Structure formats: structure tokens, C-alpha cells
Amino acid sequence: MKQMYLHRSSGGQEPLIKRGYDKKFKPTAAYRATLPDMMEVAYEGIQGAHVPIQQVGIHNFKLPLKYRTKAGKILTLETSVTGTVSLEAELKGINMSRIMRTFYEHKDEVTTGEWMGKILKAYLRKVETKDARLKIAFSYPMLRPSLRTNLEGYQFYSVAFEGVMTCDGRYRRFIHFDFVYSSACPCSAELTEHARAKRGAYGVPHSQRSKARVTLEEVEGKKIWIEDVHALCLKALQTETQVMVKREDEQAFAELNGTYLKFVEDAARLLYKEFDADKRIADFRIACSHLESLHSHDAVSVICKGVKGGFTADFMDFGSLLC
């Protein structure tokens, strides 16, 4: 219902203002043409320094997207989207809703590297920008068997696909993958065995839940699946944390940790060996964090492939590797 309010000021009566929501109102094209657009202001209307902005856009815009597994199954997963574009000095801002609308135009398609490239090209057209960046993050489920009883449980992996369209027309694709594993300390294991041998003392070597974050760039024209990235991590480190276990599985996990003892430096080099040998991977950076049970701090390491002009070992966000 519409209501009429009479406002008074020190200068006397003001015009009557209608306050109420008209559910029946439908804007026409002519009406829409009269709507103000704050993005279309004169150069003098830009606040602050008149300089370009390298990235401006949206973060954590969510929607369900479709992903194809290596086995050909289609999964629909909740996805968090970050989309940014560059902004020239003479422009006040971008129409951010265009980024979101672009996704809904392609929401029923399967998410691939080519799909992301199509989204980025649409950005360049609609937002009239020179370069654009897109990152989609999701939790990817994989059924993992126990070590001896063959029980199965879902392990969820933090995964992100990233695409960058540069102003010179180059398109680059990246995959980010988190792998959680157990790391048993070689030093602690040796000291425990020493105590048993020399003094008959019973001790427990310390181990801890650990995480490796792999960021890789695919070779142009090559395809590496999420399952392939997982397999490389598992081959390198062996001691992935378990989902479903019985007593014999727990015993097996203790034996597995005893077989594959590792410092954080070992973890980085083991992962390097596997990812460096895969010809589908052009470049990579790997950050590892062992959440020490002996210390009140974590042990960390970062390693990269060493490609000229590629990734550098400048990762410092170790707090995001908590698990």
C-alpha cells in the first residue's frame, strides 16, 4: 500500500513524497533509458588518482557448475567464483553484474579449460577491458579405499581452476590442488628406536597431518585431470590420510608411515620428482606444511620447477595450509 508523507524543514513544507513498493510497475525500454549509470561519468568525476587498476571484479560469487571426471561422469558442484578485469585510467568503474550474467549464460555447459577461455573472451567484449582473470574453486569428491579392508569413503579435495587472458591475446590455464597426508618424522623415529635398543624404553615417533598445495600450468593442447594430479601426489608421498578404517587399516597406516618417513624438505623433493617428469605440465609450484606435533610452530617448504619467466617460490600464505 502506498502512503503519503509530509516532510517539514526549517524552510517550510517540502513536496509530498510517495513511499511504497509498486508491485505492478513494469519498466519500459524508454524508462530504462532514463536510468542513471554511475559508471558513465566524466573523467573529472573519477575520485582519487586517475590511474589504471590492474584487477577489479567480484569474489565468492557462488553457483552450481558441472565437472567431468576422468571416468566420464558429470558432477554438479557448488563453486566459488572470482572474476576480475583490468580498468583503464579514464574509466570510473565496471558493470560487475555483467561478469555474473556471463556465467549464467553458460551455466549448463561442462566446465573445462576451453569453457573458461570462452567466459574470459566474453568479459573482454562486454566489459571492454584489455585483460581478464577467472578462478573457480570447488570441493572435488573422490571415493578412496581403505588400506586392507577395502572399505570406501569420500575424500574431498580443495581444487581451483584459473584462467588468465592477457592483453596480447595469450590464454594461460592453471590448476590448484590441495593434498592432505601424514608425515612421520625420520629423526623422531630414529630416536625412538635408539631408546628401545639402548634402554628398553617404549616411545612413539611423532607424526602430523600435513598439506601440499600444488599449482601447475598445463602444456598448451594437453589435458591433465584432477585424478591425475591426485595420483602424482599419492605416488610421491604415499601416506594420504584415510577416510574409513578398521583396526587392521589403522595398523597398516602405522606401517605405511614407518615405511615412508619424511621431513618437509623430503616431501617437496618427492613431489618435484613426479611433477617434473609429467610432460603435460609446463610449470609448477608446490608449497608444503607439516603441522608439527612436537613443536608449537609448523615446518614449511616451497619448491618450483624453475622455468625461466615462470613460477617463483614466493609463496608465503602458509596459514591457508591448515588442515
C-alpha positions in Angstrom: 0.0 0.0 0.0 1.3 3.5 -0.9 1.4 6.0 1.9 1.8 9.8 1.7 4.2 11.5 4.0 4.6 15.3 4.5 8.1 16.4 5.4 8.8 19.6 7.2 12.1 21.5 7.4 13.2 24.8 8.8 12.5 26.4 5.5 8.9 25.2 5.4 7.0 22.4 3.8 8.6 20.1 1.2 6.8 18.4 -1.6 4.8 15.2 -0.8 6.9 12.0 -1.3 5.2 8.7 -2.1 6.8 5.9 -0.1 5.8 2.4 -1.1 6.7 -0.5 -3.4 4.6 -0.8 -6.5 4.5 -4.5 -7.4 2.6 -3.8 -10.7 5.2 -1.4 -12.1 7.0 -2.7 -15.2 9.8 -0.6 -16.7 9.7 0.0 -20.4 12.7 0.4 -22.7 12.1 4.2 -22.7 12.1 4.2 -18.9 15.2 2.1 -18.6 17.0 4.6 -21.0 16.4 7.3 -18.4 18.1 5.4 -15.5 21.4 7.0 -14.4 24.6 5.0 -14.9 27.3 5.9 -12.4 29.9 4.2 -14.5 29.4 6.7 -17.3 30.8 9.8 -15.7 33.1 12.5 -17.0 36.8 12.0 -16.5 36.7 14.7 -13.8 34.2 12.7 -11.8 36.7 9.9 -11.1 37.7 10.1 -7.4 41.3 9.7 -6.3 44.3 9.3 -8.6 43.5 8.9 -12.3 45.5 5.7 -12.8 44.7 2.2 -14.1 43.6 -0.6 -11.8 45.1 -3.9 -12.5 42.3 -6.0 -11.1 38.7 -5.2 -10.2 35.7 -7.5 -10.1 33.9 -10.0 -7.8 34.9 -12.6 -5.3 33.0 -15.6 -3.9 30.1 -15.5 -6.3 28.6 -18.9 -6.0 26.7 -21.2 -8.4 26.5 -24.9 -9.2 28.7 -25.8 -12.1 29.2 -29.1 -14.0 32.5 -31.0 -14.0 33.5 -34.2 -15.9 35.5 -36.8 -14.0 38.3 -38.8 -15.8 35.8 -41.7 -15.9 33.3 -39.6 -17.8 30.8 -39.0 -15.0 29.3 -35.5 -14.7 29.3 -33.9 -11.2 27.5 -30.8 -10.3 29.4 -29.0 -7.5 28.9 -25.8 -5.6 31.6 -23.4 -7.0 33.0 -20.1 -5.7 33.9 -17.7 -8.5 36.4 -14.9 -8.5 36.4 -12.8 -11.7 38.4 -9.7 -12.3 39.3 -7.4 -15.2 41.7 -4.5 -15.7 40.4 -0.9 -15.7 41.8 1.9 -17.7 42.6 5.2 -16.1 39.9 7.1 -17.9 37.1 4.8 -16.7 35.4 5.2 -13.3 34.4 1.5 -12.9 33.0 -1.7 -14.4 29.5 -3.2 -14.6 30.1 -6.1 -12.2 26.7 -7.7 -12.9 27.9 -8.4 -16.4 30.5 -10.8 -15.0 27.8 -12.7 -13.2 25.4 -12.7 -16.1 28.1 -14.2 -18.3 28.3 -17.3 -16.1 24.6 -17.8 -16.2 24.7 -17.7 -20.0 27.0 -20.8 -19.9 25.9 -22.4 -16.6 24.6 -25.6 -18.2 27.8 -26.4 -20.0 30.6 -28.7 -18.6 33.4 -26.7 -17.0 36.7 -27.1 -19.0 39.7 -25.0 -19.8 38.1 -24.1 -23.1 34.9 -23.1 -21.3 36.9 -20.8 -19.1 38.5 -19.2 -22.1 35.1 -18.6 -23.6 34.0 -16.8 -20.4 37.1 -14.7 -20.4 36.7 -13.6 -24.0 33.1 -12.6 -23.2 34.5 -10.5 -20.4 36.8 -8.7 -22.8 33.8 -7.9 -25.1 31.2 -6.9 -22.5 33.3 -5.1 -20.0 35.6 -3.6 -22.7 38.8 -4.4 -21.0 42.3 -5.5 -22.1 42.9 -8.5 -19.9 40.8 -10.7 -17.5 41.3 -13.3 -14.8 39.0 -16.0 -13.6 39.3 -18.5 -10.8 36.7 -21.1 -9.8 37.1 -23.0 -6.6 35.3 -26.2 -5.5 35.4 -29.3 -3.3 36.0 -32.4 -5.5 34.9 -35.8 -4.1 36.7 -39.0 -4.8 36.0 -42.4 -3.4 39.1 -43.7 -1.7 39.6 -47.3 -0.4 41.0 -48.3 3.0 44.4 -50.0 3.0 43.4 -53.6 3.9 39.6 -54.0 4.4 38.7 -52.2 1.1 36.1 -50.0 2.8 35.4 -46.9 0.7 34.8 -43.4 1.8 34.6 -40.0 0.1 37.7 -37.8 0.3 37.1 -34.2 -0.6 39.9 -32.2 -2.3 40.1 -28.4 -2.5 40.6 -27.7 -6.2 40.6 -24.5 -8.2 40.8 -23.8 -12.0 42.3 -20.5 -13.0 42.4 -18.8 -16.4 44.2 -15.6 -17.4 43.6 -13.8 -20.7 46.3 -11.2 -21.3 46.2 -8.0 -23.3 48.3 -9.6 -26.0 45.6 -12.4 -26.5 47.5 -15.1 -24.7 45.4 -17.6 -22.7 47.0 -19.4 -19.7 45.4 -22.2 -17.6 46.3 -23.2 -14.1 45.2 -25.9 -11.7 45.4 -25.6 -7.9 45.2 -28.8 -5.9 45.4 -29.5 -2.1 46.6 -32.9 -0.9 46.5 -33.9 2.8 48.9 -36.5 4.0 50.6 -37.8 7.2 54.2 -37.0 7.8 56.2 -39.1 10.3 59.4 -37.5 11.4 62.6 -39.5 10.5 64.5 -38.0 13.4 61.9 -38.9 15.9 61.6 -42.5 14.5 65.4 -43.0 14.9 65.5 -41.6 18.4 62.6 -43.8 19.4 64.4 -46.9 18.1 67.6 -45.8 19.9 65.7 -45.6 23.2 64.3 -49.1 22.7 67.6 -50.6 21.7 69.8 -48.9 24.4 67.4 -48.6 27.3 64.4 -50.8 26.5 62.3 -47.6 26.7 59.0 -47.5 24.8 58.4 -44.4 22.7 56.1 -43.2 19.9 57.6 -41.3 17.0 55.7 -38.1 16.2 53.7 -37.6 13.1 51.3 -35.0 11.9 48.6 -34.1 9.4 50.2 -32.2 6.6 49.2 -30.5 3.4 50.8 -29.9 0.0 49.3 -27.3 -2.4 50.2 -27.8 -6.0 49.8 -25.1 -8.6 50.5 -26.1 -12.1 50.2 -24.8 -15.7 49.2 -27.2 -18.4 51.1 -27.5 -21.6 49.1 -25.9 -24.4 47.0 -28.6 -26.1 47.5 -31.1 -23.2 44.9 -32.2 -20.7 45.7 -33.3 -17.1 42.7 -34.5 -15.0 42.2 -33.8 -11.3 42.5 -37.6 -10.8 46.0 -37.4 -12.5 47.1 -34.7 -10.1 46.0 -36.7 -7.2 47.8 -39.8 -8.5 51.0 -37.9 -8.8 50.7 -36.6 -5.2 49.9 -40.1 -3.9 52.8 -41.7 -5.8 55.2 -39.1 -4.4 54.1 -39.1 -0.8 52.2 -42.5 -0.3 50.7 -41.5 3.1 47.4 -39.9 2.3 45.1 -39.6 5.2 42.3 -42.2 5.4 38.5 -42.0 5.5 37.1 -45.4 6.5 39.2 -47.7 8.7 39.1 -50.8 10.8 41.8 -51.9 13.2 43.8 -53.7 10.5 43.6 -50.5 8.4 44.9 -48.4 11.3 47.7 -50.8 11.8 48.5 -50.7 8.1 48.6 -46.9 8.2 51.2 -47.0 11.0 53.3 -49.4 8.9 52.9 -47.1 5.9 54.1 -44.1 7.9 57.0 -46.1 9.2 58.0 -47.1 5.6 57.7 -43.6 4.2 59.2 -41.3 6.8 59.6 -37.7 5.6 60.8 -34.3 6.6 59.1 -31.3 4.9 62.1 -31.0 2.6 61.7 -34.6 1.5 58.0 -34.0 0.7 58.9 -31.1 -1.6 61.6 -33.0 -3.4 59.4 -36.1 -3.8 56.6 -34.1 -5.3 59.1 -32.2 -7.6 60.3 -35.5 -9.0 56.8 -36.7 -10.0 55.5 -33.4 -11.4 58.7 -32.6 -13.3 58.5 -36.0 -15.1 55.0 -35.4 -16.4 55.1 -34.0 -19.9 51.6 -32.5 -19.7 52.8 -30.0 -17.1 54.6 -26.9 -18.3 55.4 -25.4 -14.9 54.5 -25.8 -11.2 55.0 -24.5 -7.7 54.5 -26.7 -4.6 54.1 -25.5 -1.0 54.2 -28.0 1.9 53.3 -27.5 5.5 53.8 -30.1 8.3 51.7 -29.1 11.3 54.2 -30.2 13.9 53.0 -32.3 16.9 56.4 -31.8 18.6 56.6 -28.0 18.1 54.2 -25.1 18.5 55.0 -24.0 15.0 54.8 -25.6 11.6 57.6 -26.7 9.2 57.2 -25.4 5.7 58.8 -25.7 2.3 58.3 -24.3 -1.2 59.7 -25.5 -4.5 59.1 -24.7 -8.2 60.1 -26.2 -11.5 62.5 -23.4 -12.3 61.1 -22.4 -15.7 62.5 -19.1 -17.0 59.8 -16.5 -16.5 57.6 -19.0 -14.8 56.5 -19.6 -11.2 58.8 -18.5 -8.4 59.0 -19.8 -4.9 57.5 -16.7 -3.4 54.6 -18.4 -1.6 54.1 -17.1 2.0 50.4 -17.8 2.7 51.2 -20.8 4.9 48.2 -20.1 7.2 45.9 -21.3 4.3 47.5 -24.7 4.5 45.9 -25.6 7.8 44.2 -29.0 7.7 
